[in-house]
């Protein structure tokens, strides 16, 4: 009945080698390769706190106490862990690499007209109050020798948005990254967003909207190019 015996998987073989020989080089190498692959996508990467330090959940529990609440009551019992998980996702852009995100999806194409991806949803955290700001991002570029997969533009927006941000810097980072990796004739980025730090607190202006733009190359130097971009993102959806 030896044919019924399951064949060990590659991971099992690696673990057996570690136990037998007292080293984990192969396993570490496999884990590093998987980590590099995950870094290029939106996978959440959990970084444990250093030994002897408190984790985010521990600090949130203390904060709840300082606010005068009971962290052990039913509704708050798992809130510190949920908050930590959410915060790590909302700041996962720090653990992503634009080089790995874009380099695998750039293609040599003979095309020199404007490429526009508009109405990309943006959700970020204001670095001043750690409150959300959200809205739409419009990205355009004029290819020189290369184009990039359209979904990668949306992923690039997500990567920079999932950090502690201000809208002005977010707009500039998206434009600069596309310019550096594609070397196009020009890049234009516009973000329209509502900031809860001025909607639900402070001046409490519920209908306020902030608009920022970053124009590079032909978009900055040529008014006709800028006007075409603004016309395309303003056109009604069919």
PyMOL commands that set and color helices and strands:
alter all, ss='L'
color gray80, all
select helices_A, chain A and resi 2-4+10-21+25-39+56-66+74-76+79-90+92-95+98-103+150-161+167-182+196-199+218-221+223-234
alter helices_A, ss='H'
color red, helices_A
select strands_A, chain A and resi 106-108+114-126+132-142+146-148+164-165+186-195+210-217
alter strands_A, ss='S'
color yellow, strands_A
deselect
rebuild
show_as cartoon
